[in-house]
Amino acid sequence: MSIDSTPTASSLKAFRAAFLDLTDDPFFVPELDCVRYIPDGLLVIENGIVKELGPYNSLREKYAQVPVIDYSGKLITPGFIDAHIHFPQVEVIAAYGEQLLEWLYKYTFPTEGKFKDKEYARQVAKFFLNELLKNGTTTALVFAAVFPQSAEAFFEEAYDRNLRMIAGKVMMDRNAPDFLVDTAASSYQDSKALIQKWHNKGRLLYAVTPRFAVTSTDEQLRLAGKLLEEFPDVYLHTHLSENPDEVTLVAKLFPQAKSYLDVYDQAGLVRPRSVFAHGVQLTDEEFQRLSQAKAAISFCPTSNLFLGSGLFKLGKAKSPDHPVEVGLGTDVGGGTSFSLLTTAHEAYKVVHLQQQCLSPFKALYLATLGGARALYLEDKLGNFAPSKEADFVVLDTRATPLLGFRNPIPTVASVTALADEVFSLIILGDDRTIQATYVMGEVAYEKG
């Protein structure tokens, strides 16, 4: 990185590199109409907000006095958006041998008990956020633990870094160890207090977070719905139809419900700003209901494969008859990587196993603008449209010897060549590919 212009007292700054973003959904609009690629571009930022993006030669005179941070030979994309992840599960990532329900009881619940200690939660939150930024992730939808102090610790750390994060305290009043359960009433009161303190503080947002139907009573789910009524711009974040045994258990626990999704629907939880993780076992009727409600799904391929849950039907979610917004989720620690590049790699395989293809631009869409749309943040994130927040990632397309051999040209000229290059990053890339991560135009991570 070098500075190729003399700094001024202006609030403007600019970045020179190759730029790639998506301007629409390539699942429904021809890809070439969605892809914006500028091989030698200039991104101009004012007070952390995108002011203009265009070819370097077209804009350099207009912004002649603006300091330019030069990443020539690198590729800049919008920051990655992780639509489902657990910060208390970092230390159980890569835990051996179990499917979902057994994995929770053997590994996850004992670990989450440690988060009653706020200082411990704070130390994990620091490590967790460092890992996100190291992997190019600038926004995430995050589960805390059942203890409100775990959410407090996460929000404090994210606030100090000026991050756009969404999180919530888990609500869980049954079918878990005694040291982890709350009550319907306490979960309502604790969540309400956290909403009032943290929602819309800085760039932070709150998600009402019942863990999943198995660990919540009807009354707790009803009170979760009450919170959504009282605070209409908060999120609902939970799990849905991840594992066949889970679906069977939900049917036994809620015999009055027509389906797993209907359990949440009866409590008023299926609505805009509701994000349901996994959805591997969803029926056609449930896809249709999610589409009708304008709710979203987080596709978590590394977790679904690692825990043996199954193959998410991305084609069903992206059906023109009942489209559902979809983002990518790493689902750490059931998921096996913080990297959304690695996650997109596994998504490609999941789709391929169903005799379909996930193009590199569609995969990038899911990790950027698609994630922003799933989280109702399209007005703030997802591409380099003017007035959006300047969260972005600098990618080194030749970061490893293998990538360098695979991508001999530092900056390709055509969109066709770009598709091949991006696909190589998805299949071969990881945190080593991340040269730098920027938050509101300020460097938050840079590879040493």
C-alpha positions in Angstrom: 0.0 0.0 0.0 1.2 3.5 -0.8 -0.1 7.0 -0.7 0.0 8.6 -4.1 -1.3 12.1 -3.3 -0.6 14.7 -0.6 -3.1 14.5 2.3 -5.3 17.5 2.8 -7.5 18.7 5.7 -10.6 17.5 3.7 -13.0 14.9 5.2 -12.6 13.0 1.9 -10.3 10.0 1.3 -10.1 7.8 -1.7 -9.0 4.2 -2.6 -7.5 3.0 -5.9 -7.9 -0.6 -6.9 -10.0 -2.9 -9.0 -13.6 -2.8 -7.7 -16.3 -5.4 -7.8 -19.8 -5.3 -6.5 -23.3 -6.5 -7.3 -26.1 -4.0 -8.0 -29.0 -6.5 -8.1 -29.9 -10.1 -7.5 -28.2 -12.3 -10.2 -30.6 -15.2 -9.3 -33.4 -13.2 -11.0 -31.6 -10.6 -13.1 -29.1 -11.5 -15.9 -25.6 -11.6 -14.2 -24.0 -9.1 -16.6 -26.7 -6.6 -15.6 -25.8 -7.1 -11.9 -22.0 -7.1 -11.9 -20.2 -3.8 -11.7 -16.4 -4.3 -12.3 -13.9 -1.4 -12.6 -10.4 -2.8 -13.3 -8.8 0.5 -12.3 -11.2 2.4 -10.0 -11.4 5.1 -7.5 -13.7 4.9 -4.4 -14.2 8.2 -2.7 -15.4 8.3 0.9 -16.6 11.2 3.0 -16.9 10.7 6.7 -17.1 7.0 6.4 -19.8 7.1 3.7 -19.5 6.2 0.0 -19.5 9.4 -2.0 -18.6 8.1 -5.5 -17.1 5.2 -7.4 -15.8 5.3 -10.9 -12.8 4.8 -13.2 -9.6 6.2 -11.8 -8.9 8.2 -14.9 -12.4 9.8 -14.9 -12.3 10.9 -11.2 -8.7 11.7 -10.4 -8.8 15.3 -11.6 -12.1 15.9 -9.8 -10.5 14.7 -6.5 -7.0 15.8 -7.2 -6.5 17.1 -3.6 -7.9 14.0 -1.9 -5.4 11.5 -0.4 -5.5 8.3 -2.3 -4.7 5.0 -0.7 -3.3 2.8 -3.5 -4.2 -0.9 -3.6 -3.4 -1.3 -7.3 -3.2 -4.9 -8.2 -5.7 -5.9 -5.5 -9.5 -6.4 -5.7 -11.9 -4.5 -3.4 -15.4 -5.8 -2.7 -18.0 -4.8 -0.2 -17.4 -6.2 3.3 -18.8 -9.7 3.8 -22.0 -10.2 5.7 -22.4 -13.3 8.0 -26.1 -14.0 8.4 -25.8 -16.5 11.2 -23.0 -17.1 13.8 -22.6 -17.9 17.5 -19.9 -16.0 19.4 -20.0 -18.3 22.5 -19.2 -21.3 20.4 -15.8 -20.4 19.2 -14.0 -22.9 21.4 -16.2 -25.8 20.3 -15.5 -25.3 16.6 -14.3 -28.7 15.1 -15.8 -30.8 17.9 -15.9 -34.4 16.8 -18.5 -36.9 15.9 -22.1 -35.7 16.7 -25.2 -34.5 14.9 -27.1 -31.5 16.0 -28.9 -32.4 19.2 -26.1 -34.6 20.6 -23.6 -31.9 19.6 -25.5 -29.3 21.6 -25.7 -31.3 24.8 -22.1 -32.8 24.6 -20.2 -29.7 23.5 -22.2 -26.4 23.2 -24.2 -26.2 26.4 -21.3 -26.9 28.7 -19.2 -24.2 26.9 -22.0 -21.6 26.9 -22.2 -21.9 30.7 -18.9 -20.1 30.9 -20.5 -16.9 29.6 -22.1 -16.1 32.9 -18.7 -14.5 33.6 -18.9 -11.2 31.7 -15.1 -10.8 31.6 -14.7 -14.2 30.0 -17.4 -13.3 27.5 -15.5 -10.0 26.8 -12.3 -11.9 26.0 -14.1 -14.3 23.7 -15.9 -11.4 22.0 -12.6 -9.7 21.3 -11.1 -12.8 19.8 -14.3 -13.4 17.8 -14.5 -9.9 16.3 -10.8 -10.1 15.4 -11.4 -13.3 13.6 -14.4 -11.8 11.7 -12.3 -8.8 10.5 -9.4 -11.0 9.7 -11.7 -12.9 7.3 -13.2 -9.8 5.7 -16.5 -10.0 7.6 -17.7 -6.5 8.6 -21.3 -7.3 9.6 -22.8 -10.4 11.3 -26.0 -11.6 12.9 -24.8 -13.1 16.1 -26.1 -15.3 18.9 -24.9 -14.5 22.4 -25.5 -16.9 25.3 -28.5 -17.0 27.6 -26.9 -14.6 30.1 -27.6 -11.0 29.4 -24.1 -10.1 30.4 -22.8 -12.1 27.4 -24.7 -9.8 25.1 -23.5 -6.8 27.0 -19.9 -7.8 26.5 -20.4 -8.4 22.8 -22.1 -5.1 22.2 -19.5 -3.2 24.2 -16.7 -4.7 22.1 -18.5 -4.2 18.8 -19.4 -0.6 19.7 -15.8 0.2 20.5 -14.9 -0.9 17.0 -17.8 1.0 15.3 -19.1 -2.2 13.7 -22.5 -2.8 12.1 -23.5 -5.8 14.2 -26.8 -7.4 15.1 -27.0 -9.6 18.2 -29.2 -10.8 21.0 -29.4 -12.7 24.2 -30.6 -16.3 23.8 -34.0 -17.1 25.1 -34.2 -20.7 26.4 -36.5 -21.9 29.2 -36.6 -25.7 28.8 -34.8 -28.7 27.4 -31.4 -27.4 28.4 -29.2 -27.8 31.5 -30.4 -26.0 34.6 -27.4 -23.6 34.6 -28.4 -22.4 31.1 -32.2 -21.9 31.3 -34.0 -18.6 31.9 -37.7 -18.2 32.2 -40.3 -16.8 29.8 -40.7 -13.7 32.0 -36.9 -13.1 32.7 -36.1 -13.6 29.0 -38.6 -11.0 28.1 -37.4 -8.5 30.7 -33.7 -9.1 30.0 -34.2 -8.8 26.2 -36.3 -5.6 26.6 -33.6 -4.0 28.7 -30.9 -4.9 26.1 -33.1 -3.5 23.3 -33.6 -0.2 25.1 -29.8 0.1 25.8 -28.2 -1.2 22.6 -30.6 -1.2 19.6 -29.6 1.6 17.3 -26.7 2.7 19.6 -24.0 3.6 17.1 -24.2 1.0 14.4 -25.6 -1.8 16.6 -28.9 -3.5 16.2 -30.8 -6.0 18.3 -32.2 -9.4 17.5 -34.8 -11.2 19.7 -33.2 -14.6 19.9 -35.1 -17.7 21.0 -32.6 -20.5 20.4 -35.0 -22.8 18.6 -38.4 -24.2 19.3 -37.1 -27.2 21.2 -35.7 -25.0 24.0 -38.6 -22.5 24.3 -42.1 -22.9 25.7 -45.2 -21.5 24.0 -45.1 -18.7 26.5 -41.5 -17.7 25.8 -42.2 -17.7 22.1 -45.3 -15.6 22.7 -43.3 -13.1 24.7 -40.7 -13.0 21.9 -43.5 -12.0 19.6 -44.6 -9.3 22.1 -41.1 -7.8 21.9 -41.3 -7.7 18.1 -44.7 -5.8 18.4 -43.3 -3.4 21.0 -40.1 -2.7 19.0 -41.0 -3.1 15.3 -37.5 -2.5 13.9 -35.7 -5.2 15.9 -34.9 -8.6 14.4 -36.0 -12.1 15.1 -33.1 -14.6 14.9 -33.6 -18.3 15.5 -33.0 -21.8 14.0 -35.4 -23.6 11.7 -35.6 -27.2 10.3 -31.9 -27.9 10.5 -31.9 -31.6 11.3 -34.4 -34.4 10.7 -34.4 -35.5 14.4 -34.9 -31.9 15.4 -37.9 -31.6 13.1 -39.4 -34.8 14.6 -38.9 -33.5 18.2 -40.5 -30.2 17.4 -43.6 -32.0 16.0 -43.8 -33.9 19.3 -43.4 -30.8 21.5 -45.9 -28.7 19.5 -48.6 -31.1 18.3 -51.0 -28.2 17.6 -48.6 -26.8 14.9 -49.0 -27.7 11.2 -45.2 -27.5 10.7 -42.0 -26.4 12.3 -42.4 -22.9 10.8 -45.9 -22.8 12.0 -44.7 -23.0 15.6 -43.0 -19.6 15.1 -45.9 -18.3 13.0 -48.4 -18.9 15.8 -46.2 -16.8 18.1 -46.0 -13.9 15.6 -42.4 -14.5 14.7 -42.6 -15.0 11.0 -42.4 -11.5 9.5 -40.0 -9.0 7.9 -36.7 -8.9 9.7 -37.1 -12.5 10.8 -34.0 -14.5 9.9 -34.2 -18.3 10.2 -30.9 -20.2 10.1 -30.6 -23.4 8.1 -34.0 -24.4 6.7 -32.5 -27.7 5.4 -35.7 -29.7 5.9 -38.3 -27.1 4.8 -41.3 -28.1 2.9 -42.6 -26.3 -0.2 -45.4 -24.8 1.9 -42.9 -23.4 4.4 -40.8 -21.8 1.6 -44.0 -20.2 0.3 -44.9 -18.9 3.8 -41.4 -17.4 4.3 -41.7 -15.7 0.9 -45.1 -14.3 1.7 -43.9 -13.0 5.1 -40.8 -11.5 3.6 -38.7 -13.4 6.1 -35.1 -14.6 5.3 -33.0 -17.7 5.5 -29.4 -18.0 6.4 -27.7 -20.8 4.3 -25.0 -22.4 6.5 -23.3 -25.0 4.3 -20.2 -25.8 6.4 -22.4 -26.5 9.4 -25.0 -28.5 7.5 -22.3 -30.7 6.1 -20.2 -31.0 9.3 -23.2 -31.9 11.5 -24.7 -34.2 8.8 -27.9 -32.1 8.6 -28.4 -32.3 4.8 -28.4 -30.1 1.7 -30.1 -26.8 1.7 -32.4 -26.3 -1.3 -31.1 -23.0 -2.6 -33.0 -23.4 -5.8 -36.3 -23.7 -3.9 -35.5 -20.5 -2.0 -34.7 -18.7 -5.2 -37.7 -19.9 -7.0 -39.4 -17.1 -9.0 -42.8 -18.4 -7.8 -41.9 -17.9 -4.1 -38.6 -16.1 -3.7 -37.0 -15.9 -0.3 -34.0 -13.6 0.6 -31.0 -15.7 1.5 -27.7 -14.8 3.1 -24.7 -16.9 3.9 -23.9 -18.0 7.5 -20.8 -19.5 8.8 -22.6 -20.8 11.9 -19.4 -21.1 13.9 -19.1 -23.3 16.0 -21.2 -25.9 14.2 -19.7 -24.3 11.1 -16.1 -25.0 10.5 -14.7 -21.6 9.3 -15.0 -17.9 9.9 -14.3 -17.3 6.2 -17.2 -16.5 4.0 -15.0 -17.5 1.1 -14.7 -21.0 2.5 -18.4 -20.9 3.3 -19.2 -20.0 -0.3 -16.9 -22.9 -1.4 -19.0 -25.3 0.5 -22.2 -23.7 -0.7 -21.0 -24.4 -4.3 -20.6 -28.1 -3.4 -24.0 -28.3 -1.7 -25.7 -26.9 -4.8 -23.6 -29.0 -7.1 -24.7 -32.1 -5.3 -28.3 -31.2 -6.3 -27.3 -31.1 -10.0 -27.3 -27.3 -10.1 -24.5 -24.7 -10.2 -23.8 -21.7 -8.0 -21.9 -19.2 -10.1 -19.1 -17.1 -8.5 -21.1 -13.9 -8.8 -24.2 -15.5 -7.2 -22.0 -16.7 -4.4 -20.5 -13.2 -3.9 -24.0 -11.8 -4.0 -25.1 -14.0 -1.1 -22.1 -12.9 0.9 -22.6 -9.1 0.2 -25.8 -7.6 -1.2 -27.9 -10.7 -0.7 -26.9 -10.7 3.0 -27.7 -7.0 3.2 -31.2 -7.6 1.7 -31.8 -10.6 4.0 -31.0 -8.4 7.0 -33.0 -5.4 5.7 -29.7 -3.4 5.5 -29.7 -2.8 1.7 -29.9 1.0 2.3 -26.7 0.8 4.3 -24.6 -2.1 3.1 -24.0 -4.6 0.3 -22.4 -2.5 -2.5 -20.7 0.8 -3.3 -23.8 2.8 -4.1 -23.5 6.5 -2.9 -24.6 7.1 0.7 -23.9 3.6 1.9 -21.5 2.8 4.7 -18.0 2.3 3.5 -17.3 -1.2 4.9 -15.2 -3.1 2.4 -12.5 -5.8 2.0 -9.3 -5.7 0.0 -8.6 -9.1 -1.6 -5.2 -10.4 -2.8 -6.1 -12.6 -5.7 -2.5 -14.0 -5.6 -2.2 -14.4 -1.8 -0.8 -17.9 -1.9 1.7 -19.6 -4.3 -1.2 -21.7 -5.6 -3.4 -18.7 -6.2 -0.5 -16.8 -7.8 0.0 -19.7 -10.2 -3.7 -19.9 -10.8 -4.1 -16.1 -11.3 -1.0 -15.0 -13.1 -2.4 -11.6 -14.0 -2.8 -9.2 -11.0 -5.8 -7.4 -12.5 -7.9 -9.0 -15.2 -9.6 -6.9 -17.8 -12.9 -8.7 -18.7 -15.9 -9.8 -16.6 -15.4 -13.3 -18.0 -11.9 -13.5 -16.7 -13.1 -11.9 -13.5 -15.7 -14.7 -13.0 -12.9 -17.3 -13.3 -10.7 -15.3 -10.8 -13.5 -14.9 -8.3 -14.3 -18.6 -8.5 -10.7 -19.4 -7.8 -10.8 -17.2 -4.7 -14.0 -19.0 -3.5 -12.5 -22.4 -4.0 -8.9 -21.7 -2.9 -9.2 -18.6 -0.7 -9.5 -18.1 3.0 -8.2 -15.6 5.6 -4.9 -15.4 3.8 -6.7 -13.8 0.8 -7.8 -10.8 3.0 -5.2 -8.0 2.5 -7.2 -5.5 4.6 -10.7 -4.9 6.0 -12.1 -1.4 6.3 -15.0 -0.2 8.5 -16.6 3.1 7.7 -13.5 3.9 5.6 -11.0 3.2 8.4 -8.7 0.2 8.5 -9.9 -2.4 11.0 -7.5 -5.2 10.0 -4.4 -5.3 7.7 -2.3 -8.4 7.0 1.2 -8.0 8.3 
